[in-house]
């Protein structure tokens, strides 16, 4: 549905994207995982038609967005920097963005109500945004992105600065949108979010695609073996293994097992193995 083919983007002397290529399937949550400065925001701004690029091809439904710029109207974007007007009410904010996409009259009114209801902010429709918490503003930012019922939704770091309750509410909204058939491109530098939400993940570092696949595929290809940590009467032992049950069976014939835990490989380890640094260090 979406394709980036050898896309380059440079800001003055800084190369932001260096031949980026990936494909997003219809109806999936596709994660762009990488540290701050990796090129994630540049990528989604290009996809949304906000930012020109130097060379390469970007396709939506096999149509080149440079030849068919109107196709970008099928996209909604919730940017990392909140695009809200603090002195307007929630309803006024969403109506403003609805008008930008050509909604009018009763269609606009119903779309605004639907968007606010979707993010559980209908009761706050007439309240000024400056009174909202950070989590409420993030949810309203999402409502602004979906008011025109986009086919493709871009979420750029949508949980930055929110509390756990708001984060879970945003996750629920995202899953509901996917269930309704929306294709979602989700940028994050939180490994746990990518593992929890995404069908496929592209790992990006310094504007390059390092790897792409399902979470399980990436862990199988680039992760470490699982580590079984066993506490016995003779001390603590660690075993790198993908068959922990066999290790435990063999060990219990020789020693008394007091406790054990399995430390599984994850996307954080995959990123470290691919790039030589962790997401937190980048």
C-alpha positions as a Markdown table, in Angstrom:
| # | Residue | x | y | z |
|---|---|---|---|---|
| 1 | Unk | 0.0 | 0.0 | 0.0 |
| 2 | Unk | 2.8 | 2.4 | 0.9 |
| 3 | Unk | 6.3 | 2.1 | -0.5 |
| 4 | Unk | 9.5 | 4.1 | 0.0 |
| 5 | Unk | 12.1 | 3.3 | -2.6 |
| 6 | Unk | 15.6 | 4.5 | -2.2 |
| 7 | Unk | 14.5 | 7.9 | -0.7 |
| 8 | Unk | 17.2 | 10.5 | 0.1 |
| 9 | Unk | 16.7 | 13.7 | 2.1 |
| 10 | Unk | 19.3 | 16.3 | 3.1 |
| 11 | Unk | 19.0 | 19.4 | 5.2 |
| 12 | Unk | 21.8 | 21.7 | 4.1 |
| 13 | Unk | 24.9 | 19.6 | 4.9 |
| 14 | Unk | 23.1 | 17.0 | 7.0 |
| 15 | Unk | 21.9 | 13.8 | 5.4 |
| 16 | Unk | 18.6 | 12.9 | 7.1 |
| 17 | Unk | 17.6 | 9.9 | 4.9 |
| 18 | Unk | 20.2 | 7.8 | 3.0 |
| 19 | Unk | 18.4 | 5.6 | 0.6 |
| 20 | Unk | 15.5 | 4.5 | 2.8 |
| 21 | Unk | 13.3 | 1.7 | 1.4 |
| 22 | Unk | 10.4 | -0.1 | 3.1 |
| 23 | Unk | 6.8 | -1.3 | 2.4 |
| 24 | Unk | 3.7 | -0.9 | 4.5 |
| 25 | Unk | 0.8 | -3.3 | 4.0 |
| 26 | Unk | -2.8 | -2.3 | 4.1 |
| 27 | Unk | -4.5 | -2.4 | 7.5 |
| 28 | Unk | -1.4 | -2.9 | 9.6 |
| 29 | Unk | 0.4 | -1.0 | 12.3 |
| 30 | Unk | 3.8 | -0.3 | 10.9 |
| 31 | Unk | 6.4 | 0.9 | 13.4 |
| 32 | Unk | 9.4 | 3.1 | 12.6 |
| 33 | Unk | 11.7 | 2.4 | 15.6 |
| 34 | Unk | 14.8 | 4.5 | 16.2 |
| 35 | Unk | 16.4 | 7.1 | 18.5 |
| 36 | Unk | 15.8 | 10.8 | 18.3 |
| 37 | Unk | 17.5 | 12.1 | 15.1 |
| 38 | Unk | 17.2 | 8.7 | 13.3 |
| 39 | Unk | 15.0 | 10.2 | 10.5 |
| 40 | Unk | 11.6 | 9.0 | 11.7 |
| 41 | Unk | 9.9 | 12.4 | 11.6 |
| 42 | Unk | 11.5 | 13.3 | 8.3 |
| 43 | Unk | 10.1 | 10.0 | 6.9 |
| 44 | Unk | 6.5 | 10.6 | 8.0 |
| 45 | Unk | 6.6 | 14.2 | 6.9 |
| 46 | Unk | 7.6 | 13.1 | 3.4 |
| 47 | Unk | 4.8 | 10.5 | 3.4 |
| 48 | Unk | 2.3 | 13.2 | 4.5 |
| 49 | Unk | 3.4 | 15.5 | 1.6 |
| 50 | Unk | 4.6 | 18.1 | 4.1 |
| 51 | Unk | 8.3 | 17.8 | 3.2 |
| 52 | Unk | 9.9 | 17.5 | -0.3 |
| 53 | Unk | 12.7 | 14.9 | -0.7 |
| 54 | Unk | 15.8 | 14.9 | -2.9 |
| 55 | Unk | 15.5 | 11.7 | -4.8 |
| 56 | Unk | 13.8 | 8.3 | -4.7 |
| 57 | Unk | 10.1 | 7.3 | -5.0 |
| 58 | Unk | 7.2 | 7.3 | -2.6 |
| 59 | Unk | 4.1 | 5.4 | -3.6 |
| 60 | Unk | 0.6 | 5.1 | -2.1 |
| 61 | Unk | -1.6 | 2.6 | -3.9 |
| 62 | Unk | 1.2 | 2.4 | -6.5 |
| 63 | Unk | 0.8 | 6.1 | -7.3 |
| 64 | Unk | 3.7 | 8.4 | -7.0 |
| 65 | Unk | 2.9 | 11.2 | -4.4 |
| 66 | Unk | 5.0 | 13.7 | -6.5 |
| 67 | Unk | 2.7 | 13.1 | -9.5 |
| 68 | Unk | -0.5 | 12.7 | -7.4 |
| 69 | Unk | -0.2 | 15.2 | -4.5 |
| 70 | Unk | -4.0 | 15.0 | -3.8 |
| 71 | Unk | -3.5 | 11.4 | -2.6 |
| 72 | Unk | -2.0 | 12.8 | 0.6 |
| 73 | Unk | -5.5 | 14.0 | 1.5 |
| 74 | Unk | -6.3 | 10.4 | 2.4 |
| 75 | Unk | -3.7 | 10.7 | 5.2 |
| 76 | Unk | -4.1 | 12.0 | 8.8 |
| 77 | Unk | -1.1 | 13.0 | 10.9 |
| 78 | Unk | -0.8 | 13.5 | 14.6 |
| 79 | Unk | 2.6 | 15.3 | 14.9 |
| 80 | Unk | 5.0 | 15.0 | 17.8 |
| 81 | Unk | 4.7 | 18.7 | 18.4 |
| 82 | Unk | 1.1 | 19.3 | 19.4 |
| 83 | Unk | -0.9 | 21.1 | 16.7 |
| 84 | Unk | -3.6 | 22.6 | 19.0 |
| 85 | Unk | -4.8 | 26.1 | 19.8 |
| 86 | Unk | -4.7 | 26.5 | 23.5 |
| 87 | Unk | -7.3 | 29.3 | 23.7 |
| 88 | Unk | -9.9 | 27.4 | 21.6 |
| 89 | Unk | -12.2 | 24.7 | 23.0 |
| 90 | Unk | -11.7 | 21.0 | 22.1 |
| 91 | Unk | -14.6 | 21.2 | 19.7 |
| 92 | Unk | -13.3 | 24.4 | 18.0 |
| 93 | Unk | -9.9 | 22.8 | 17.5 |
| 94 | Unk | -11.3 | 19.7 | 15.8 |
| 95 | Unk | -13.7 | 21.7 | 13.7 |
| 96 | Unk | -10.8 | 23.9 | 12.5 |
| 97 | Unk | -8.9 | 20.8 | 11.3 |
| 98 | Unk | -12.1 | 19.3 | 9.7 |
| 99 | Unk | -12.5 | 22.5 | 7.6 |
| 100 | Unk | -9.0 | 22.2 | 6.4 |
| 101 | Unk | -10.0 | 18.8 | 4.9 |
| 102 | Unk | -13.1 | 20.3 | 3.3 |
| 103 | Unk | -15.7 | 19.2 | 5.8 |
| 104 | Unk | -18.8 | 21.5 | 6.1 |
| 105 | Unk | -22.2 | 21.8 | 7.7 |
| 106 | Unk | -23.8 | 18.8 | 9.3 |
| 107 | Unk | -21.0 | 16.5 | 8.0 |
| 108 | Unk | -18.4 | 18.6 | 9.9 |
| 109 | Unk | -20.5 | 18.7 | 13.1 |
| 110 | Unk | -21.0 | 15.0 | 13.1 |
| 111 | Unk | -17.4 | 14.3 | 12.3 |
| 112 | Unk | -16.2 | 16.5 | 15.2 |
| 113 | Unk | -18.6 | 14.7 | 17.6 |
| 114 | Unk | -17.4 | 11.3 | 16.4 |
| 115 | Unk | -13.7 | 12.2 | 16.7 |
| 116 | Unk | -14.2 | 13.6 | 20.3 |
| 117 | Unk | -16.2 | 10.6 | 21.3 |
| 118 | Unk | -13.6 | 8.2 | 19.8 |
| 119 | Unk | -10.9 | 9.6 | 22.1 |
| 120 | Unk | -13.2 | 9.9 | 25.1 |
| 121 | Unk | -13.2 | 13.7 | 25.2 |
| 122 | Unk | -16.8 | 14.4 | 24.3 |
| 123 | Unk | -17.5 | 15.6 | 27.8 |
| 124 | Unk | -14.8 | 18.2 | 27.4 |
| 125 | Unk | -15.9 | 19.5 | 24.0 |
| 126 | Unk | -16.6 | 23.0 | 25.3 |
| 127 | Unk | -13.5 | 23.3 | 27.5 |
| 128 | Unk | -10.5 | 25.3 | 26.5 |
| 129 | Unk | -7.5 | 23.2 | 25.6 |
| 130 | Unk | -5.2 | 25.2 | 27.9 |
| 131 | Unk | -7.0 | 23.5 | 30.8 |
| 132 | Unk | -6.2 | 20.0 | 29.5 |
| 133 | Unk | -3.6 | 17.6 | 30.9 |
| 134 | Unk | -0.8 | 16.5 | 28.7 |
| 135 | Unk | -2.5 | 13.1 | 28.1 |
| 136 | Unk | -5.7 | 14.8 | 27.1 |
| 137 | Unk | -3.9 | 17.0 | 24.7 |
| 138 | Unk | -2.3 | 14.0 | 23.1 |
| 139 | Unk | -5.7 | 12.4 | 22.7 |
| 140 | Unk | -7.1 | 15.6 | 21.2 |
| 141 | Unk | -4.2 | 15.7 | 18.8 |
| 142 | Unk | -5.3 | 12.2 | 17.7 |
| 143 | Unk | -8.9 | 13.4 | 17.2 |
| 144 | Unk | -7.6 | 16.2 | 15.0 |
| 145 | Unk | -5.8 | 13.6 | 12.8 |
| 146 | Unk | -8.9 | 11.4 | 12.3 |
| 147 | Unk | -11.7 | 13.9 | 12.0 |
| 148 | Unk | -11.7 | 13.4 | 8.2 |
| 149 | Unk | -11.7 | 9.6 | 8.5 |
| 150 | Unk | -8.3 | 9.0 | 6.8 |
| 151 | Unk | -7.3 | 5.8 | 5.2 |
| 152 | Unk | -3.7 | 6.2 | 6.4 |
| 153 | Unk | -2.9 | 7.5 | 9.9 |
| 154 | Unk | 0.6 | 8.8 | 10.9 |
| 155 | Unk | 1.3 | 8.9 | 14.6 |
| 156 | Unk | 4.7 | 10.6 | 15.4 |
| 157 | Unk | 5.7 | 9.7 | 19.0 |
| 158 | Unk | 2.1 | 9.9 | 20.2 |
| 159 | Unk | 2.8 | 9.0 | 23.8 |
| 160 | Unk | 5.7 | 11.4 | 24.6 |
| 161 | Unk | 5.1 | 13.0 | 28.0 |
| 162 | Unk | 1.9 | 11.2 | 28.9 |
| 163 | Unk | 1.0 | 9.3 | 32.0 |
| 164 | Unk | 0.4 | 5.5 | 32.0 |
| 165 | Unk | -3.4 | 5.8 | 32.0 |
| 166 | Unk | -3.4 | 8.2 | 29.0 |
| 167 | Unk | -0.8 | 6.0 | 27.3 |
| 168 | Unk | -3.1 | 2.9 | 27.6 |
| 169 | Unk | -6.1 | 5.0 | 26.3 |
| 170 | Unk | -4.1 | 6.0 | 23.3 |
| 171 | Unk | -3.1 | 2.3 | 22.7 |
| 172 | Unk | -6.8 | 1.3 | 22.9 |
| 173 | Unk | -7.7 | 4.0 | 20.3 |
| 174 | Unk | -4.9 | 2.8 | 18.0 |
| 175 | Unk | -6.1 | -0.8 | 18.1 |
| 176 | Unk | -9.7 | 0.3 | 17.5 |
| 177 | Unk | -8.6 | 2.2 | 14.4 |
| 178 | Unk | -6.7 | -0.8 | 13.1 |
| 179 | Unk | -9.8 | -3.0 | 13.7 |
| 180 | Unk | -11.8 | -0.5 | 11.6 |
| 181 | Unk | -9.3 | -0.9 | 8.7 |
| 182 | Unk | -7.0 | 2.1 | 9.1 |
| 183 | Unk | -3.4 | 1.7 | 8.1 |
| 184 | Unk | -1.2 | 3.2 | 10.8 |
| 185 | Unk | 2.5 | 4.3 | 10.6 |
| 186 | Unk | 3.7 | 4.7 | 14.1 |
| 187 | Unk | 7.1 | 6.3 | 15.1 |
| 188 | Unk | 8.6 | 5.6 | 18.4 |
| 189 | Unk | 11.9 | 5.3 | 20.3 |
| 190 | Unk | 10.2 | 3.1 | 22.9 |
| 191 | Unk | 11.0 | -0.5 | 22.2 |
| 192 | Unk | 8.2 | -1.7 | 24.4 |
| 193 | Unk | 5.6 | 0.2 | 22.3 |
| 194 | Unk | 6.8 | -1.3 | 19.1 |
| 195 | Unk | 6.7 | -4.8 | 20.5 |
| 196 | Unk | 3.2 | -4.3 | 22.0 |
| 197 | Unk | 1.5 | -2.6 | 19.0 |
| 198 | Unk | 3.2 | -3.2 | 15.7 |
| 199 | Unk | 2.7 | -5.9 | 13.1 |
| 200 | Unk | 5.9 | -5.0 | 11.3 |
| 201 | Unk | 8.8 | -2.8 | 12.5 |
| 202 | Unk | 11.5 | -1.0 | 10.5 |
| 203 | Unk | 14.6 | -0.2 | 12.6 |
| 204 | Unk | 16.2 | 3.1 | 11.5 |
| 205 | Unk | 19.5 | 4.6 | 12.5 |
| 206 | Unk | 21.2 | 7.7 | 11.1 |
| 207 | Unk | 18.7 | 7.8 | 8.1 |
| 208 | Unk | 19.3 | 4.2 | 7.1 |
| 209 | Unk | 17.1 | 1.1 | 7.3 |
| 210 | Unk | 18.9 | -1.4 | 9.5 |
| 211 | Unk | 16.3 | -4.2 | 9.4 |
| 212 | Unk | 12.6 | -4.7 | 8.8 |
| 213 | Unk | 10.2 | -7.5 | 9.7 |
| 214 | Unk | 7.8 | -8.7 | 12.4 |
| 215 | Unk | 9.0 | -8.4 | 16.0 |
| 216 | Unk | 9.5 | -12.2 | 16.2 |
| 217 | Unk | 11.4 | -12.3 | 12.9 |
| 218 | Unk | 13.8 | -9.5 | 14.0 |
| 219 | Unk | 14.5 | -11.1 | 17.3 |
| 220 | Unk | 15.1 | -14.5 | 15.6 |
| 221 | Unk | 17.5 | -13.0 | 13.1 |
| 222 | Unk | 19.3 | -10.4 | 15.1 |
| 223 | Unk | 18.6 | -11.0 | 18.8 |
| 224 | Unk | 20.6 | -13.0 | 21.3 |
| 225 | Unk | 19.6 | -16.4 | 22.6 |
| 226 | Unk | 17.4 | -16.4 | 25.6 |
| 227 | Unk | 19.2 | -16.5 | 29.0 |
| 228 | Unk | 18.0 | -18.9 | 31.6 |
| 229 | Unk | 19.0 | -17.8 | 35.1 |
| 230 | Unk | 18.9 | -20.6 | 37.6 |
| 231 | Unk | 19.4 | -20.4 | 41.3 |
| 232 | Unk | 20.6 | -23.7 | 42.8 |
| 233 | Unk | 21.9 | -24.8 | 46.2 |
| 234 | Unk | 25.4 | -24.3 | 44.7 |
| 235 | Unk | 24.8 | -20.8 | 43.5 |
| 236 | Unk | 23.4 | -18.9 | 40.5 |
| 237 | Unk | 24.0 | -20.1 | 36.9 |
| 238 | Unk | 23.2 | -18.7 | 33.5 |
| 239 | Unk | 22.5 | -20.7 | 30.4 |
| 240 | Unk | 22.1 | -19.2 | 26.8 |
| 241 | Unk | 19.4 | -21.4 | 25.3 |
| 242 | Unk | 16.3 | -21.5 | 23.2 |
| 243 | Unk | 15.2 | -24.7 | 24.9 |
| 244 | Unk | 15.0 | -23.8 | 28.6 |
| 245 | Unk | 12.9 | -26.8 | 29.6 |
| 246 | Unk | 15.6 | -29.2 | 28.5 |
| 247 | Unk | 18.2 | -27.3 | 30.4 |
| 248 | Unk | 16.0 | -27.5 | 33.6 |
| 249 | Unk | 15.3 | -31.2 | 33.1 |
| 250 | Unk | 19.0 | -32.0 | 32.8 |
| 251 | Unk | 20.0 | -29.7 | 35.7 |
| 252 | Unk | 17.5 | -31.0 | 38.2 |
| 253 | Unk | 19.0 | -34.5 | 37.9 |
| 254 | Unk | 22.3 | -33.1 | 39.3 |
| 255 | Unk | 21.3 | -30.2 | 41.6 |
| 256 | Unk | 18.4 | -28.9 | 43.6 |
| 257 | Unk | 16.8 | -25.9 | 41.8 |
| 258 | Unk | 15.6 | -23.2 | 44.1 |
| 259 | Unk | 14.4 | -20.6 | 41.6 |
| 260 | Unk | 14.7 | -19.7 | 37.9 |
| 261 | Unk | 13.8 | -17.0 | 35.4 |
| 262 | Unk | 14.0 | -16.6 | 31.7 |
| 263 | Unk | 15.4 | -13.4 | 30.2 |
| 264 | Unk | 14.1 | -13.2 | 26.6 |
| 265 | Unk | 15.8 | -11.3 | 23.8 |
| 266 | Unk | 13.9 | -8.2 | 22.7 |
| 267 | Unk | 14.0 | -5.3 | 20.2 |
| 268 | Unk | 16.4 | -3.4 | 22.5 |
| 269 | Unk | 18.9 | -6.2 | 22.0 |
| 270 | Unk | 18.2 | -6.4 | 18.3 |
| 271 | Unk | 18.9 | -2.6 | 18.0 |
| 272 | Unk | 22.1 | -2.9 | 20.0 |
| 273 | Unk | 23.3 | -5.8 | 17.8 |
| 274 | Unk | 22.5 | -4.0 | 14.6 |
| 275 | Unk | 23.9 | -0.5 | 15.4 |
| 276 | Unk | 26.4 | -1.0 | 18.2 |
| 277 | Unk | 24.5 | 1.3 | 20.6 |
| 278 | Unk | 21.3 | 1.1 | 22.5 |
| 279 | Unk | 18.2 | 3.2 | 21.9 |
| 280 | Unk | 18.8 | 5.1 | 25.1 |
| 281 | Unk | 22.4 | 5.9 | 24.3 |
| 282 | Unk | 21.7 | 7.1 | 20.8 |
